[in-house]
Amino acid sequence: MKSIDRYMARLIAVPLFSTLVIFAMLLVLDRMLRLFDFVATEGGPVSVVWRMLANLLPEYVGLGIPVGLLLGTLLAFRKLATSSELDVMRAVGMSYPRMLRVPYMYAITLGLLNFAIVGFVQPDARYNYEKLRFELRTGALGASIKVGEFTHFGNNMTLRIEQSHDNGRKLSGIFLRRDDGKGGSIAVTAASGQFFAIDNPDEIIFRLNDGTLIRTEAGVASPRVLRFTAFSLPISLPKTENFRIRGGQNLERTLPELVRVGTDHGATKEERDTSRAAFNFRTAEVLSILVLPLLALALGIPPKRSTSALGVFLAIIMIVAYHKVNEYAQAVGGLGKIDPVLAIWIPFAVFTGLTLWMFYTIAFVPGGQPIGALERVFSKLGKAIGKLMPGRRDANRSKEAAA
């Protein structure tokens, strides 16, 4: 690489990877709060939250790659333009297509990475995420015992713990009540206790120390009371069902699997349409990465004698709008209302055509600026708003009075 290419690579790298990390972390933080609430409601261990977030990370990285590439390239060209370095590069004969060599190195590399993520990594990760949700709901991951609250094990047992020590290995202030399903029950209070695993995977032992047990039976008027120093109570674990195999949803299918289902005449029409729509959606999202360097260059270079950030704002709106249109097209194509190929690739053609026109205007039309009209409108609008602000009005009046 020449020195100018290395310089461009450094300019793009910092905002690209910063945007990618920040974008992914924002999505992770947003989902983290909901996952903590979900896991706490289901009574699962807190550690499962991190496993669920790890399985969501490929999806978030796949969404962040186009945004990071667009903003990284756009901010690099914007810096070159506002510091007049771009004028020097143009003056020595460097064309805009030549300047795009490094951005396209990034685009091709990230496009291949995104293809691997959305095509093969994300489906497995999504399946593992759904499996964790299923295991939480069925109790396969175990229930966490909340200190000071009543914890229900199924429909026949309730447990309350006053204090927990040594990461839950030693419990104290225990109250337990269990129904036998025949009209009777046992109620136990104990000073301390501890859970022990046994050879039977469907059962654990709750060993209680220094307590009282009260047993009532149907048809017996007086309960029986037992005081003990040590008492072992077997507790049956909830029986778990086997989770379904991967591929129950399109999000869990790899690209080859989507092709297979989409061309399988033995599948239902709905399955074929949704699979074709998902395949075309993912393919279009990956290919759109190759268009982003052109869009970034066209919107990253402001008009002469202007430092407006309108191009940054417009670029974000365009990529978000295109992604949402694609999601809607996927949904409509999956419903069979329109052919999935047309639903996905018509917006892609429009987005690509608009980007190519904007790049051609700035690169090959003398004095061309694709958003020049918008820049002028927003400049006038900004000045009008500034005049209406109280502080600006007072300053103008002061100047007039001084004159």
C-alpha positions as CSV (number, residue, x, y, z in Angstrom):
1,M,0.0,0.0,0.0
2,K,1.2,3.5,-0.8
3,S,1.4,6.1,2.0
4,I,-1.8,7.8,0.9
5,D,-3.6,4.4,1.2
6,R,-2.2,3.8,4.6
7,Y,-3.3,7.2,5.6
8,M,-6.8,6.5,4.3
9,A,-6.9,3.2,6.1
10,R,-6.1,4.9,9.4
11,L,-8.7,7.6,8.9
12,I,-11.4,5.0,8.2
13,A,-10.4,2.5,10.9
14,V,-11.0,4.6,14.0
15,P,-14.6,5.8,13.3
16,L,-15.5,2.4,11.7
17,F,-14.6,0.2,14.6
18,S,-15.7,2.8,17.2
19,T,-19.1,3.0,15.5
20,L,-19.4,-0.8,15.3
21,V,-18.5,-1.3,19.0
22,I,-20.8,1.5,20.2
23,F,-23.7,0.3,18.0
24,A,-23.4,-3.3,19.2
25,M,-23.0,-2.2,22.8
26,L,-26.1,0.0,22.7
27,L,-28.2,-2.9,21.3
28,V,-26.7,-5.2,24.0
29,L,-27.5,-2.8,26.8
30,D,-31.0,-2.4,25.5
31,R,-31.6,-6.1,25.5
32,M,-29.7,-6.7,28.7
33,L,-32.3,-4.9,30.8
34,R,-35.1,-7.0,29.3
35,L,-33.2,-10.2,29.7
36,F,-32.5,-9.6,33.4
37,D,-36.2,-9.0,34.0
38,F,-37.1,-12.1,32.0
39,V,-34.5,-14.3,33.9
40,A,-35.6,-12.9,37.3
41,T,-39.3,-13.6,36.5
42,E,-38.5,-17.2,35.4
43,G,-36.3,-17.7,38.5
44,G,-33.2,-18.7,36.5
45,P,-29.5,-18.1,37.4
46,V,-28.1,-14.7,36.5
47,S,-25.2,-16.2,34.6
48,V,-27.6,-17.3,31.8
49,V,-28.1,-13.6,30.9
50,W,-24.5,-13.5,29.6
51,R,-24.9,-16.7,27.6
52,M,-28.0,-15.3,26.0
53,L,-26.3,-12.0,25.2
54,A,-23.4,-13.8,23.7
55,N,-25.8,-15.6,21.3
56,L,-27.3,-12.3,20.3
57,L,-24.0,-10.7,19.6
58,P,-23.6,-12.1,16.0
59,E,-26.9,-10.6,15.1
60,Y,-25.9,-7.2,16.5
61,V,-22.5,-7.3,14.8
62,G,-24.2,-8.1,11.5
63,L,-26.4,-5.1,11.9
64,G,-23.5,-2.8,13.0
65,I,-21.2,-3.6,10.1
66,P,-23.0,-1.6,7.4
67,V,-23.5,1.3,9.8
68,G,-19.8,1.2,10.9
69,L,-18.5,1.0,7.3
70,L,-20.7,3.9,6.1
71,L,-19.9,6.3,8.9
72,G,-16.2,5.3,9.0
73,T,-15.8,6.0,5.3
74,L,-18.0,9.1,5.3
75,L,-16.2,10.7,8.3
76,A,-12.9,10.0,6.6
77,F,-13.8,11.8,3.4
78,R,-15.5,14.6,5.4
79,K,-12.2,15.2,7.3
80,L,-10.3,15.3,4.1
81,A,-12.7,17.8,2.6
82,T,-12.9,20.2,5.6
83,S,-9.1,20.2,6.1
84,S,-8.5,20.9,2.3
85,E,-6.5,17.7,2.0
86,L,-9.0,16.5,-0.6
87,D,-8.3,19.5,-2.8
88,V,-4.6,18.7,-2.7
89,M,-5.2,15.1,-3.6
90,R,-7.4,16.2,-6.5
91,A,-4.9,18.8,-7.6
92,V,-2.1,16.1,-8.0
93,G,-4.4,14.1,-10.2
94,M,-6.0,11.6,-7.8
95,S,-9.5,10.7,-9.0
96,Y,-12.4,9.8,-6.7
97,P,-12.4,6.2,-8.0
98,R,-8.7,5.9,-7.0
99,M,-9.6,7.3,-3.5
100,L,-12.1,4.4,-3.1
101,R,-9.5,1.7,-3.3
102,V,-9.0,1.5,0.5
103,P,-12.7,1.9,1.3
104,Y,-13.5,-1.0,-1.0
105,M,-10.8,-3.1,0.7
106,Y,-12.7,-2.6,3.9
107,A,-16.1,-3.2,2.2
108,I,-15.1,-6.5,0.6
109,T,-13.5,-7.8,3.9
110,L,-16.5,-6.7,6.0
111,G,-18.9,-8.0,3.3
112,L,-17.4,-11.5,3.5
113,L,-17.4,-11.3,7.3
114,N,-21.1,-10.3,7.3
115,F,-21.9,-13.1,4.8
116,A,-20.4,-15.6,7.1
117,I,-22.3,-14.1,10.1
118,V,-25.8,-13.8,8.6
119,G,-25.4,-17.0,6.5
120,F,-24.0,-19.4,9.0
121,V,-23.1,-18.1,12.4
122,Q,-26.2,-16.2,13.3
123,P,-28.7,-19.1,12.7
124,D,-26.8,-21.3,15.1
125,A,-26.6,-18.5,17.7
126,R,-30.3,-17.7,17.3
127,Y,-31.1,-21.4,17.9
128,N,-29.0,-21.5,21.0
129,Y,-30.7,-18.3,22.3
130,E,-34.2,-19.8,21.8
131,K,-33.0,-23.0,23.5
132,L,-31.9,-21.0,26.6
133,R,-35.3,-19.3,26.7
134,F,-37.0,-22.7,26.5
135,E,-34.8,-24.1,29.3
136,L,-35.5,-21.1,31.5
137,R,-39.3,-21.5,31.1
138,T,-39.2,-25.3,31.7
139,G,-36.8,-25.1,34.7
140,A,-34.0,-27.1,33.1
141,L,-31.5,-24.4,34.1
142,G,-32.6,-24.6,37.7
143,A,-34.5,-22.0,39.8
144,S,-32.8,-19.4,41.8
145,I,-34.0,-19.0,45.4
146,K,-34.6,-15.4,46.2
147,V,-33.7,-14.5,49.8
148,G,-36.6,-13.2,51.8
149,E,-39.2,-14.2,49.2
150,F,-41.4,-17.2,48.7
151,T,-40.1,-19.4,45.9
152,H,-42.5,-21.9,44.3
153,F,-41.2,-25.3,43.0
154,G,-44.1,-26.4,40.7
155,N,-47.6,-26.4,42.2
156,N,-46.9,-28.4,45.4
157,M,-44.0,-26.8,47.2
158,T,-43.1,-23.4,48.5
159,L,-39.8,-22.4,50.0
160,R,-38.6,-19.3,51.9
161,I,-35.0,-18.5,52.9
162,E,-34.1,-15.8,55.4
163,Q,-30.3,-15.7,54.7
164,S,-27.9,-17.2,52.2
165,H,-24.1,-17.6,52.7
166,D,-21.2,-19.0,50.7
167,N,-22.8,-18.3,47.3
168,G,-26.0,-20.1,48.3
169,R,-24.3,-23.2,49.6
170,K,-25.4,-22.5,53.2
171,L,-28.9,-21.4,53.9
172,S,-30.5,-20.3,57.2
173,G,-33.9,-19.4,58.5
174,I,-35.8,-21.9,56.3
175,F,-39.5,-22.4,55.9
176,L,-40.8,-25.1,53.6
177,R,-44.3,-26.4,52.8
178,R,-45.2,-29.3,50.5
179,D,-48.5,-30.8,49.5
180,D,-48.6,-34.6,49.0
181,G,-51.5,-34.4,46.4
182,K,-53.8,-36.4,48.7
183,G,-55.1,-33.7,50.9
184,G,-52.2,-33.7,53.3
185,S,-49.1,-31.6,53.6
186,I,-45.8,-31.1,55.5
187,A,-44.5,-27.8,56.9
188,V,-40.9,-27.5,58.0
189,T,-39.0,-24.8,59.8
190,A,-35.2,-25.2,60.2
191,A,-32.3,-23.2,61.5
192,S,-30.1,-24.1,58.5
193,G,-30.0,-26.3,55.4
194,Q,-28.1,-27.3,52.3
195,F,-28.8,-28.8,48.9
196,F,-27.0,-32.0,47.8
197,A,-26.9,-33.7,44.4
198,I,-27.4,-37.4,44.2
199,D,-27.0,-40.1,41.6
200,N,-30.6,-39.6,40.4
201,P,-30.5,-36.6,38.0
202,D,-34.3,-36.1,38.5
203,E,-33.9,-35.5,42.3
204,I,-31.9,-33.6,44.9
205,I,-31.7,-33.8,48.6
206,F,-32.4,-30.8,50.9
207,R,-30.7,-31.6,54.2
208,L,-32.2,-29.6,57.1
209,N,-30.7,-29.0,60.6
210,D,-32.3,-28.2,63.9
211,G,-35.9,-27.7,63.1
212,T,-39.5,-28.8,63.4
213,L,-41.7,-30.8,61.0
214,I,-45.5,-30.7,61.1
215,R,-47.4,-33.3,59.0
216,T,-51.1,-33.3,58.3
217,E,-53.0,-36.0,56.6
218,A,-56.5,-36.2,55.1
219,G,-58.9,-37.7,57.6
220,V,-56.6,-37.2,60.6
221,A,-57.7,-34.6,63.0
222,S,-54.5,-33.9,64.8
223,P,-51.2,-33.2,63.0
224,R,-48.0,-35.0,63.9
225,V,-45.1,-32.9,65.1
226,L,-41.5,-33.9,64.8
227,R,-38.5,-32.1,66.2
228,F,-35.2,-33.0,64.6
229,T,-31.5,-32.2,64.5
230,A,-31.0,-33.5,61.0
231,F,-33.6,-34.3,58.3
232,S,-33.1,-35.1,54.6
233,L,-36.0,-34.2,52.3
234,P,-36.0,-35.5,48.7
235,I,-37.1,-32.9,46.2
236,S,-38.1,-33.9,42.7
237,L,-36.8,-31.7,39.9
238,P,-39.2,-30.6,37.2
239,K,-39.2,-32.8,34.2
240,T,-37.9,-31.1,31.1
241,E,-38.9,-31.6,27.5
242,N,-36.5,-32.0,24.7
243,F,-36.1,-28.8,22.7
244,R,-37.0,-28.9,19.0
245,I,-34.3,-29.4,16.4
246,R,-32.8,-26.4,14.7
247,G,-34.6,-25.0,11.7
248,G,-38.0,-24.5,13.1
249,Q,-37.8,-20.8,12.1
250,N,-36.2,-19.1,9.1
251,L,-33.9,-17.2,11.5
252,E,-32.4,-20.5,12.5
253,R,-31.7,-21.7,8.9
254,T,-28.4,-21.2,7.1
255,L,-28.4,-19.9,3.5
256,P,-28.1,-23.4,2.0
257,E,-31.0,-24.6,4.1
258,L,-33.1,-21.6,3.0
259,V,-32.4,-22.5,-0.6
260,R,-33.3,-26.1,0.0
261,V,-36.6,-25.3,1.7
262,G,-37.4,-22.5,-0.9
263,T,-37.1,-25.0,-3.8
264,D,-38.7,-28.0,-2.0
265,H,-42.0,-28.7,-3.8
266,G,-42.9,-31.0,-0.9
267,A,-43.0,-28.0,1.5
268,T,-46.0,-25.8,1.9
269,K,-46.3,-22.6,-0.2
270,E,-46.0,-20.5,3.0
271,E,-42.7,-22.2,3.9
272,R,-41.3,-21.8,0.4
273,D,-42.3,-18.1,0.3
274,T,-40.9,-17.2,3.7
275,S,-37.6,-19.1,3.0
276,R,-37.2,-17.4,-0.4
277,A,-37.9,-14.0,1.2
278,A,-35.4,-14.7,4.0
279,F,-32.7,-15.8,1.5
280,N,-33.1,-12.8,-0.7
281,F,-33.3,-10.4,2.3
282,R,-29.9,-11.6,3.7
283,T,-28.3,-11.6,0.3
284,A,-29.4,-8.1,-0.5
285,E,-28.2,-6.9,2.9
286,V,-24.8,-8.3,2.3
287,L,-24.5,-7.0,-1.3
288,S,-25.6,-3.5,-0.2
289,I,-22.3,-3.2,1.7
290,L,-20.5,-2.9,-1.6
291,V,-22.6,0.2,-2.4
292,L,-21.9,2.0,0.8
293,P,-18.4,3.4,0.0
294,L,-20.0,5.3,-3.0
295,L,-22.7,6.7,-0.8
296,A,-20.2,7.7,1.9
297,L,-18.1,9.6,-0.6
298,A,-21.1,11.4,-2.1
299,L,-22.5,12.5,1.2
300,G,-19.3,13.0,3.1
301,I,-18.0,15.8,1.0
302,P,-19.8,19.1,1.9
303,P,-20.2,22.0,-0.6
304,K,-17.3,24.4,-0.8
305,R,-17.0,26.9,2.1
306,S,-19.4,24.8,4.1
307,T,-18.9,22.6,7.1
308,S,-22.5,21.3,7.3
309,A,-23.1,17.9,8.7
310,L,-26.2,17.4,6.7
311,G,-24.6,14.5,4.7
312,V,-23.9,12.5,7.9
313,F,-27.5,13.0,9.0
314,L,-28.9,12.0,5.5
315,A,-26.6,9.0,5.3
316,I,-27.9,7.6,8.6
317,I,-31.5,8.2,7.5
318,M,-30.9,6.5,4.1
319,I,-29.3,3.3,5.5
320,V,-31.9,2.9,8.3
321,A,-34.8,3.6,5.9
322,Y,-33.4,1.1,3.4
323,H,-33.0,-1.6,6.1
324,K,-36.6,-1.0,7.3
325,V,-38.0,-1.2,3.7
326,N,-36.1,-4.4,3.2
327,E,-37.7,-5.9,6.4
328,Y,-41.1,-4.8,5.2
329,A,-40.4,-6.3,1.8
330,Q,-39.4,-9.6,3.4
331,A,-42.6,-9.7,5.4
332,V,-44.8,-9.0,2.4
333,G,-42.9,-11.5,0.3
334,G,-43.2,-14.1,3.0
335,L,-47.0,-13.6,3.0
336,G,-47.1,-14.4,-0.7
337,K,-48.7,-11.0,-1.7
338,I,-45.7,-10.3,-4.0
339,D,-42.9,-12.4,-5.4
340,P,-40.1,-12.3,-2.8
341,V,-37.5,-11.6,-5.5
342,L,-39.3,-8.5,-6.7
343,A,-40.1,-7.4,-3.1
344,I,-36.4,-7.4,-2.1
345,W,-34.5,-6.5,-5.3
346,I,-36.6,-3.6,-6.5
347,P,-35.7,-1.5,-3.3
348,F,-32.1,-2.7,-3.8
349,A,-32.1,-1.4,-7.4
350,V,-33.6,1.9,-6.3
351,F,-31.1,2.3,-3.5
352,T,-28.2,1.4,-5.7
353,G,-29.3,3.6,-8.6
354,L,-29.7,6.6,-6.3
355,T,-26.3,6.0,-4.8
356,L,-24.7,5.7,-8.3
357,W,-26.3,8.9,-9.4
358,M,-25.1,10.8,-6.3
359,F,-21.5,9.4,-6.8
360,Y,-21.5,10.3,-10.6
361,T,-22.7,13.8,-9.8
362,I,-19.9,14.5,-7.3
363,A,-17.2,12.6,-9.2
364,F,-17.8,13.5,-12.8
365,V,-20.0,16.6,-13.0
366,P,-17.9,19.8,-12.7
367,G,-19.0,21.5,-9.5
368,G,-21.6,18.8,-8.9
369,Q,-23.0,18.4,-5.4
370,P,-25.9,15.9,-5.1
371,I,-27.3,17.4,-1.9
372,G,-26.4,21.0,-2.8
373,A,-30.1,22.1,-2.9
374,L,-30.7,20.5,0.5
375,E,-27.7,22.2,1.9
376,R,-28.9,25.6,0.8
377,V,-32.4,25.0,2.2
378,F,-31.1,23.9,5.5
379,S,-28.7,26.8,5.7
380,K,-31.5,29.3,5.2
381,L,-33.7,27.4,7.6
382,G,-30.9,27.5,10.3
383,K,-30.4,31.2,9.8
384,A,-34.2,31.8,10.1
385,I,-34.4,29.8,13.3
386,G,-31.3,31.6,14.7
387,K,-33.0,35.0,14.2
388,L,-36.1,33.8,16.1
389,M,-34.1,32.7,19.2
390,P,-34.4,35.2,22.1
391,G,-30.7,35.6,22.7
392,R,-30.0,36.3,19.0
393,R,-32.9,38.8,18.9
394,D,-31.5,40.7,21.9
395,A,-28.0,40.8,20.4
396,N,-29.4,42.2,17.1
397,R,-31.3,44.9,19.0
398,S,-28.2,45.8,21.0
399,K,-26.2,46.2,17.7
400,E,-29.0,48.4,16.2
401,A,-29.1,50.5,19.4
402,A,-25.3,51.0,19.3
403,A,-25.5,52.0,15.7
